[in-house]
Amino acid sequence: MARELELDRYREMLQKERQRMIHQMRNIDASQDQSESEALSELSDYDDHPADVATETFEREKDRALRTNAQRTVERIESALQKMERGTYGLCDICGKEIPAGRLDAVPYATLCVKCQADVEGP
């Protein structure tokens, strides 16, 4: 019973985080659409200043990186939810040992225990 209550709590955490990431991706997409629309509507007879171009490039790359990160997080969350359905949620993908609750509280879509994560990341 306690295990099932914990799974329900983690499922809720995962679903909330998935919604937050989807919302973030939509905001980024809307921002990019608006930025592109504004850029196309600005008809000017002079070239953009290099600093303005650099700022715009930086912002687009930052948004692209944030969106990619959000998309990867959604994929990890979906994987965690599937693991719940299979009964393997909370088990390390490498060693098979149980991932400590503290780690899952911090990163509910974690797939590796702390030791295996450290081994993967290296020194």
N, CA, C and O atoms as a DFTB+ gen file, in Angstrom:
492 C
 N C O
     1  1       0.821      -1.189       0.000
     2  2       0.000       0.000       0.000
     3  2       0.870       1.260       0.000
     4  3       0.604       2.205      -0.742
     5  1       1.917       1.264       0.843
     6  2       2.793       2.441       0.911
     7  2       3.480       2.662      -0.431
     8  3       3.620       3.799      -0.881
     9  1       3.909       1.577      -1.068
    10  2       4.572       1.677      -2.374
    11  2       3.635       2.296      -3.412
    12  3       4.052       3.114      -4.231
    13  1       2.362       1.892      -3.365
    14  2       1.377       2.424      -4.308
    15  2       1.116       3.911      -4.073
    16  3       0.947       4.674      -5.025
    17  1       1.083       4.322      -2.803
    18  2       0.915       5.740      -2.482
    19  2       2.101       6.543      -2.999
    20  3       1.938       7.648      -3.518
    21  1       3.295       5.978      -2.852
    22  2       4.484       6.649      -3.358
    23  2       4.421       6.766      -4.884
    24  3       4.758       7.811      -5.440
    25  1       3.999       5.717      -5.549
    26  2       3.887       5.761      -7.010
    27  2       2.880       6.817      -7.442
    28  3       3.106       7.534      -8.416
    29  1       1.778       6.913      -6.723
    30  2       0.784       7.943      -7.049
    31  2       1.384       9.339      -6.896
    32  3       1.135      10.223      -7.716
    33  1       2.173       9.529      -5.846
    34  2       2.809      10.827      -5.613
    35  2       3.803      11.143      -6.732
    36  3       3.831      12.261      -7.246
    37  1       4.615      10.159      -7.105
    38  2       5.577      10.377      -8.195
    39  2       4.871      10.586      -9.534
    40  3       5.302      11.402     -10.348
    41  1       3.787       9.847      -9.755
    42  2       3.026      10.016     -10.992
    43  2       2.497      11.449     -11.096
    44  3       2.561      12.074     -12.155
    45  1       1.977      11.951      -9.982
    46  2       1.475      13.325      -9.965
    47  2       2.609      14.328     -10.213
    48  3       2.438      15.294     -10.957
    49  1       3.753      14.095      -9.591
    50  2       4.911      14.975      -9.811
    51  2       5.323      14.971     -11.286
    52  3       5.599      16.018     -11.870
    53  1       5.357      13.787     -11.864
    54  2       5.748      13.651     -13.267
    55  2       4.754      14.349     -14.183
    56  3       5.153      15.041     -15.119
    57  1       3.479      14.174     -13.926
    58  2       2.465      14.798     -14.769
    59  2       2.510      16.316     -14.672
    60  3       2.332      17.007     -15.676
    61  1       2.746      16.842     -13.473
    62  2       2.860      18.293     -13.305
    63  2       4.093      18.830     -14.037
    64  3       4.040      19.877     -14.683
    65  1       5.192      18.102     -13.924
    66  2       6.415      18.542     -14.604
    67  2       6.246      18.456     -16.122
    68  3       6.732      19.321     -16.852
    69  1       5.564      17.426     -16.591
    70  2       5.308      17.309     -18.032
    71  2       4.486      18.504     -18.518
    72  3       4.797      19.089     -19.555
    73  1       3.449      18.862     -17.780
    74  2       2.627      20.017     -18.163
    75  2       3.448      21.303     -18.161
    76  3       3.294      22.146     -19.045
    77  1       4.324      21.449     -17.161
    78  2       5.169      22.643     -17.085
    79  2       6.105      22.725     -18.291
    80  3       6.299      23.801     -18.857
    81  1       6.679      21.594     -18.680
    82  2       7.597      21.570     -19.823
    83  2       6.849      21.838     -21.131
    84  3       7.361      22.549     -21.996
    85  1       5.665      21.289     -21.281
    86  2       4.865      21.525     -22.485
    87  2       4.486      22.996     -22.564
    88  3       4.528      23.591     -23.641
    89  1       4.117      23.582     -21.438
    90  2       3.786      25.009     -21.387
    91  2       5.013      25.845     -21.778
    92  3       4.897      26.815     -22.526
    93  1       6.174      25.462     -21.271
    94  2       7.406      26.174     -21.609
    95  2       7.682      26.092     -23.113
    96  3       8.049      27.092     -23.731
    97  1       7.509      24.921     -23.695
    98  2       7.745      24.773     -25.133
    99  2       6.773      25.626     -25.943
   100  3       7.166      26.242     -26.933
   101  1       5.519      25.665     -25.533
   102  2       4.530      26.490     -26.241
   103  2       4.879      27.971     -26.154
   104  3       4.742      28.706     -27.131
   105  1       5.332      28.405     -24.978
   106  2       5.740      29.806     -24.823
   107  2       6.930      30.138     -25.715
   108  3       6.970      31.208     -26.324
   109  1       7.883      29.242     -25.796
   110  2       9.047      29.458     -26.651
   111  2       8.615      29.523     -28.111
   112  3       9.057      30.398     -28.855
   113  1       7.750      28.593     -28.521
   114  2       7.270      28.586     -29.903
   115  2       6.531      29.882     -30.232
   116  3       6.726      30.458     -31.303
   117  1       5.691      30.335     -29.319
   118  2       4.935      31.568     -29.540
   119  2       5.874      32.764     -29.620
   120  3       5.681      33.659     -30.443
   121  1       6.876      32.776     -28.776
   122  2       7.855      33.862     -28.774
   123  2       8.631      33.885     -30.088
   124  3       8.863      34.951     -30.660
   125  1       9.029      32.712     -30.562
   126  2       9.764      32.631     -31.826
   127  2       8.888      33.062     -32.992
   128  3       9.347      33.772     -33.887
   129  1       7.632      32.637     -32.987
   130  2       6.716      33.036     -34.056
   131  2       6.541      34.548     -34.075
   132  3       6.546      35.170     -35.137
   133  1       6.388      35.133     -32.895
   134  2       6.220      36.580     -32.801
   135  2       7.486      37.297     -33.249
   136  3       7.408      38.303     -33.955
   137  1       8.639      36.799     -32.855
   138  2       9.914      37.414     -33.218
   139  2      10.129      37.366     -34.726
   140  3      10.560      38.348     -35.331
   141  1       9.827      36.222     -35.327
   142  2       9.979      36.094     -36.772
   143  2       9.002      37.004     -37.509
   144  3       9.349      37.603     -38.526
   145  1       7.785      37.103     -36.994
   146  2       6.781      37.965     -37.608
   147  2       7.212      39.423     -37.547
   148  3       7.068      40.163     -38.520
   149  1       7.744      39.831     -36.396
   150  2       8.219      41.212     -36.266
   151  2       9.397      41.484     -37.180
   152  3       9.501      42.565     -37.760
   153  1      10.278      40.515     -37.312
   154  2      11.448      40.700     -38.169
   155  2      11.034      40.852     -39.627
   156  3      11.616      41.647     -40.364
   157  1      10.033      40.093     -40.038
   158  2       9.571      40.182     -41.423
   159  2       8.816      41.481     -41.685
   160  3       8.840      41.998     -42.802
   161  1       8.147      42.008     -40.664
   162  2       7.354      43.216     -40.871
   163  2       8.195      44.486     -40.845
   164  3       7.728      45.543     -41.269
   165  1       9.415      44.400     -40.359
   166  2      10.282      45.566     -40.313
   167  2      10.974      45.733     -41.663
   168  3      11.959      45.059     -41.966
   169  1      10.452      46.619     -42.438
   170  2      11.057      46.908     -43.727
   171  2      11.913      48.152     -43.549
   172  3      11.394      49.251     -43.354
   173  1      13.200      47.977     -43.617
   174  2      14.077      49.128     -43.419
   175  2      15.058      49.228     -44.576
   176  3      15.361      48.250     -45.260
   177  1      15.541      50.447     -44.766
   178  2      16.496      50.703     -45.834
   179  2      17.935      50.614     -45.341
   180  3      18.864      50.864     -46.109
   181  1      18.129      50.270     -44.109
   182  2      19.477      50.175     -43.573
   183  2      19.698      48.796     -42.981
   184  3      18.750      48.095     -42.627
   185  1      20.955      48.419     -42.880
   186  2      21.315      47.123     -42.323
   187  2      21.189      47.159     -40.806
   188  3      21.350      48.205     -40.178
   189  1      20.902      46.009     -40.236
   190  2      20.880      45.916     -38.783
   191  2      22.289      46.090     -38.244
   192  3      23.266      45.690     -38.877
   193  1      22.376      46.682     -37.088
   194  2      23.663      46.841     -36.419
   195  2      24.158      45.449     -36.016
   196  3      23.353      44.622     -35.587
   197  1      25.453      45.169     -36.142
   198  2      25.971      43.837     -35.794
   199  2      25.615      43.397     -34.371
   200  3      25.376      42.213     -34.131
   201  1      25.581      44.334     -33.440
   202  2      25.222      43.967     -32.066
   203  2      23.770      43.501     -31.984
   204  3      23.455      42.577     -31.234
   205  1      22.883      44.141     -32.754
   206  2      21.481      43.725     -32.768
   207  2      21.338      42.332     -33.359
   208  3      20.572      41.510     -32.857
   209  1      22.078      42.075     -34.423
   210  2      22.043      40.761     -35.059
   211  2      22.567      39.704     -34.085
   212  3      22.002      38.616     -33.971
   213  1      23.653      40.037     -33.385
   214  2      24.234      39.096     -32.426
   215  2      23.260      38.806     -31.286
   216  3      23.120      37.659     -30.860
   217  1      22.597      39.834     -30.801
   218  2      21.629      39.651     -29.720
   219  2      20.489      38.751     -30.179
   220  3      20.094      37.832     -29.462
   221  1      19.968      39.008     -31.357
   222  2      18.878      38.196     -31.900
   223  2      19.319      36.742     -32.093
   224  3      18.570      35.814     -31.787
   225  1      20.527      36.554     -32.598
   226  2      21.057      35.205     -32.794
   227  2      21.195      34.489     -31.456
   228  3      20.830      33.320     -31.329
   229  1      21.723      35.195     -30.462
   230  2      21.874      34.622     -29.133
   231  2      20.524      34.200     -28.567
   232  3      20.389      33.099     -28.035
   233  1      19.535      35.065     -28.680
   234  2      18.208      34.766     -28.143
   235  2      17.586      33.547     -28.830
   236  3      16.971      32.704     -28.177
   237  1      17.748      33.463     -30.127
   238  2      17.194      32.306     -30.854
   239  2      17.879      31.016     -30.445
   240  3      17.224      29.989     -30.264
   241  1      19.205      31.066     -30.299
   242  2      19.944      29.871     -29.887
   243  2      19.583      29.471     -28.459
   244  3      19.459      28.284     -28.156
   245  1      19.415      30.458     -27.586
   246  2      19.022      30.184     -26.203
   247  2      17.646      29.526     -26.186
   248  3      17.446      28.521     -25.505
   249  1      16.699      30.088     -26.932
   250  2      15.357      29.505     -27.003
   251  2      15.401      28.088     -27.564
   252  3      14.697      27.203     -27.077
   253  1      16.215      27.874     -28.573
   254  2      16.334      26.542     -29.174
   255  2      16.869      25.545     -28.132
   256  3      16.375      24.422     -28.032
   257  1      17.871      25.961     -27.367
   258  2      18.438      25.076     -26.345
   259  2      17.423      24.797     -25.239
   260  3      17.302      23.660     -24.784
   261  1      16.698      25.820     -24.807
   262  2      15.678      25.626     -23.770
   263  2      14.571      24.699     -24.250
   264  3      14.090      23.856     -23.492
   265  1      14.168      24.851     -25.507
   266  2      13.115      24.001     -26.052
   267  2      13.585      22.553     -26.165
   268  3      12.841      21.623     -25.852
   269  1      14.834      22.372     -26.618
   270  2      15.394      21.027     -26.726
   271  2      15.454      20.363     -25.354
   272  3      15.112      19.189     -25.217
   273  1      15.884      21.103     -24.345
   274  2      15.945      20.573     -22.996
   275  2      14.550      20.201     -22.495
   276  3      14.370      19.144     -21.891
   277  1      13.572      21.057     -22.742
   278  2      12.202      20.774     -22.315
   279  2      11.671      19.525     -23.027
   280  3      11.012      18.692     -22.406
   281  1      11.954      19.393     -24.317
   282  2      11.504      18.228     -25.076
   283  2      12.137      16.945     -24.533
   284  3      11.459      15.926     -24.402
   285  1      13.419      16.992     -24.221
   286  2      14.096      15.815     -23.657
   287  2      13.515      15.460     -22.290
   288  3      13.367      14.283     -21.960
   289  1      13.192      16.468     -21.507
   290  2      12.590      16.218     -20.198
   291  2      11.231      15.554     -20.359
   292  3      10.911      14.618     -19.626
   293  1      10.435      16.020     -21.301
   294  2       9.129      15.392     -21.561
   295  2       9.332      13.932     -21.965
   296  3       8.592      13.059     -21.511
   297  1      10.312      13.662     -22.799
   298  2      10.588      12.277     -23.214
   299  2      10.987      11.416     -22.024
   300  3      10.553      10.269     -21.916
   301  1      11.806      11.955     -21.132
   302  2      12.206      11.208     -19.931
   303  2      11.007      10.962     -19.020
   304  3      10.882       9.897     -18.416
   305  1      10.140      11.944     -18.929
   306  2       8.938      11.793     -18.105
   307  2       8.036      10.708     -18.685
   308  3       7.520       9.862     -17.955
   309  1       7.850      10.740     -20.005
   310  2       7.031       9.706     -20.655
   311  2       7.618       8.312     -20.392
   312  3       6.884       7.358     -20.135
   313  1       8.930       8.212     -20.460
   314  2       9.596       6.943     -20.189
   315  2       9.360       6.498     -18.747
   316  3       9.112       5.321     -18.489
   317  1       9.438       7.443     -17.810
   318  2       9.204       7.113     -16.399
   319  2       7.770       6.632     -16.188
   320  3       7.533       5.677     -15.449
   321  1       6.823       7.291     -16.833
   322  2       5.424       6.876     -16.707
   323  2       5.211       5.476     -17.295
   324  3       4.425       4.693     -16.762
   325  1       5.901       5.165     -18.381
   326  2       5.815       3.819     -18.960
   327  2       6.427       2.787     -18.015
   328  3       5.921       1.672     -17.884
   329  1       7.530       3.176     -17.353
   330  2       8.147       2.263     -16.392
   331  2       7.197       1.979     -15.232
   332  3       7.197       0.875     -14.688
   333  1       6.391       2.962     -14.853
   334  2       5.400       2.738     -13.802
   335  2       4.405       1.672     -14.237
   336  3       4.030       0.796     -13.458
   337  1       3.987       1.763     -15.493
   338  2       3.029       0.788     -16.018
   339  2       3.621      -0.621     -16.042
   340  3       2.913      -1.603     -15.817
   341  1       4.919      -0.712     -16.314
   342  2       5.598      -2.018     -16.380
   343  2       6.033      -2.528     -15.009
   344  3       6.424      -3.686     -14.862
   345  1       5.961      -1.652     -14.009
   346  2       6.383      -2.050     -12.669
   347  2       7.876      -1.937     -12.438
   348  3       8.403      -2.538     -11.501
   349  1       8.570      -1.175     -13.278
   350  2      10.023      -1.041     -13.127
   351  2      10.447       0.371     -12.730
   352  3      11.637       0.687     -12.732
   353  1       9.485       1.212     -12.391
   354  2       9.815       2.580     -11.991
   355  2      10.611       2.560     -10.693
   356  3      10.300       1.804      -9.773
   357  1      11.626       3.389     -10.630
   358  2      12.428       3.498      -9.422
   359  2      13.572       2.514      -9.346
   360  3      14.272       2.449      -8.336
   361  1      13.769       1.746     -10.403
   362  2      14.892       0.812     -10.453
   363  2      15.935       1.335     -11.425
   364  3      15.604       1.816     -12.509
   365  1      17.194       1.238     -11.030
   366  2      18.302       1.716     -11.854
   367  2      18.378       0.906     -13.145
   368  3      18.316      -0.323     -13.123
   369  1      18.512       1.607     -14.266
   370  2      18.598       0.946     -15.567
   371  2      19.891       0.140     -15.735
   372  3      19.950      -0.761     -16.572
   373  1      20.909       0.451     -14.960
   374  2      22.193      -0.250     -15.112
   375  2      22.326      -1.397     -14.120
   376  3      22.509      -2.547     -14.520
   377  1      22.234      -1.091     -12.825
   378  2      22.481      -2.129     -11.817
   379  2      21.216      -2.822     -11.326
   380  3      21.292      -3.888     -10.714
   381  1      20.051      -2.227     -11.590
   382  2      18.784      -2.830     -11.188
   383  2      18.394      -2.580      -9.745
   384  3      17.325      -3.007      -9.308
   385  1      19.260      -1.883      -8.992
   386  2      18.934      -1.596      -7.595
   387  2      17.924      -0.455      -7.519
   388  3      17.749       0.314      -8.464
   389  1      17.273      -0.370      -6.375
   390  2      16.264       0.668      -6.176
   391  2      16.930       2.043      -6.082
   392  3      17.931       2.220      -5.387
   393  1      16.354       3.004      -6.795
   394  2      16.828       4.383      -6.731
   395  2      16.278       4.985      -5.446
   396  3      15.076       4.893      -5.196
   397  1      17.136       5.606      -4.613
   398  2      16.660       6.155      -3.346
   399  2      15.547       7.184      -3.542
   400  3      15.530       7.923      -4.527
   401  1      14.627       7.216      -2.590
   402  2      13.483       8.127      -2.662
   403  2      13.934       9.580      -2.749
   404  3      13.304      10.378      -3.444
   405  1      15.002       9.934      -2.063
   406  2      15.500      11.306      -2.115
   407  2      15.878      11.722      -3.525
   408  3      15.637      12.859      -3.931
   409  1      16.469      10.803      -4.266
   410  2      16.842      11.100      -5.654
   411  2      15.590      11.254      -6.513
   412  3      15.509      12.161      -7.342
   413  1      14.622      10.373      -6.317
   414  2      13.381      10.469      -7.091
   415  2      12.573      11.701      -6.705
   416  3      11.862      12.267      -7.536
   417  1      12.680      12.118      -5.446
   418  2      12.012      13.354      -5.044
   419  2      12.602      14.548      -5.784
   420  3      11.882      15.468      -6.170
   421  1      13.922      14.525      -5.979
   422  2      14.594      15.628      -6.666
   423  2      14.418      15.543      -8.175
   424  3      14.183      16.556      -8.832
   425  1      14.529      14.333      -8.728
   426  2      14.415      14.115     -10.167
   427  2      13.535      12.882     -10.370
   428  3      14.049      11.769     -10.483
   429  1      12.215      13.071     -10.417
   430  2      11.322      11.913     -10.479
   431  2      11.448      11.075     -11.751
   432  3      10.933       9.958     -11.805
   433  1      12.116      11.593     -12.759
   434  2      12.327      10.820     -13.990
   435  2      13.740      10.239     -14.058
   436  3      14.192       9.834     -15.129
   437  1      14.435      10.198     -12.926
   438  2      15.782       9.621     -12.883
   439  2      15.714       8.146     -13.265
   440  3      14.791       7.432     -12.874
   441  1      16.703       7.704     -14.032
   442  2      16.743       6.309     -14.456
   443  2      17.934       5.561     -13.877
   444  3      18.050       4.345     -14.030
   445  1      18.818       6.297     -13.209
   446  2      20.021       5.687     -12.651
   447  2      20.160       6.044     -11.180
   448  3      19.771       7.133     -10.758
   449  1      20.716       5.122     -10.402
   450  2      21.038       5.426      -9.015
   451  2      22.224       6.394      -9.010
   452  3      22.855       6.619     -10.043
   453  1      22.512       6.951      -7.864
   454  2      23.576       7.955      -7.772
   455  2      24.914       7.375      -8.212
   456  3      25.651       8.030      -8.949
   457  1      25.243       6.165      -7.779
   458  2      26.526       5.558      -8.125
   459  2      26.655       5.347      -9.633
   460  3      27.674       5.705     -10.223
   461  1      25.647       4.780     -10.246
   462  2      25.699       4.523     -11.691
   463  2      25.713       5.835     -12.464
   464  3      26.394       5.933     -13.485
   465  1      24.980       6.847     -12.003
   466  2      24.985       8.153     -12.660
   467  2      26.397       8.732     -12.610
   468  3      26.879       9.269     -13.607
   469  1      27.059       8.631     -11.467
   470  2      28.422       9.134     -11.324
   471  2      29.374       8.362     -12.239
   472  3      30.276       8.953     -12.833
   473  1      29.180       7.053     -12.356
   474  2      30.024       6.244     -13.247
   475  2      29.843       6.672     -14.703
   476  3      30.814       6.737     -15.456
   477  1      28.607       6.963     -15.099
   478  2      28.305       7.366     -16.472
   479  2      28.913       8.739     -16.773
   480  3      29.478       8.957     -17.845
   481  1      28.790       9.658     -15.815
   482  2      29.291      11.016     -16.026
   483  2      30.810      11.078     -15.956
   484  3      31.424      11.964     -16.551
   485  1      31.418      10.144     -15.234
   486  2      32.870      10.119     -15.123
   487  2      33.387      11.202     -14.185
   488  3      32.620      11.965     -13.597
   489  1      34.717      11.247     -14.063
   490  2      35.332      12.203     -13.123
   491  2      35.194      13.644     -13.567
   492  3      35.662      14.550     -12.877
